[in-house]
Amino acid sequence: MDAILRAGAVFGVWAITHYVSPMLYVHWCVPATITGFLMSPFAAAMPHCIALRWAIVTSADAIKTMFVLVGTWIISTLVLKTAYPQAGTVQ
């Protein structure tokens, strides 16, 4: 149970990162003003904008990987229980 809570916490951190990073990127790197438009090519090379893009991409990949992992576990559990219904029982 402890492992499930830790995995849920890791998922929560990645989900929050994925939610907050684009908002910060829009606010700091591409503001919706004429000045923001003119500065966006320069802002793209700024360290905080690079870090926010990394956070957006990496958090999306981490969330996708977690869904694939959980889906694989669920399917393999269902297949094993269907193929070997007596597995895990004491005889």
Secondary structure as the mmCIF struct_conf table of DSSP 4:
data_model
#
loop_
_struct_conf.conf_type_id
_struct_conf.id
_struct_conf.beg_label_comp_id
_struct_conf.beg_label_asym_id
_struct_conf.beg_label_seq_id
_struct_conf.end_label_comp_id
_struct_conf.end_label_asym_id
_struct_conf.end_label_seq_id
HELX_RH_AL_P HELX_RH_AL_P1 ASP A 2 TRP A 28
TURN_TY1_P TURN_TY1_P1 CYS A 29 CYS A 29
BEND BEND1 VAL A 30 VAL A 30
BEND BEND2 ALA A 32 THR A 33
HELX_RH_AL_P HELX_RH_AL_P2 ILE A 34 ALA A 43
TURN_TY1_P TURN_TY1_P2 ALA A 44 ALA A 45
BEND BEND3 MET A 46 MET A 46
HELX_RH_AL_P HELX_RH_AL_P3 PRO A 47 ALA A 83
TURN_TY1_P TURN_TY1_P3 PRO A 85 GLY A 88
#
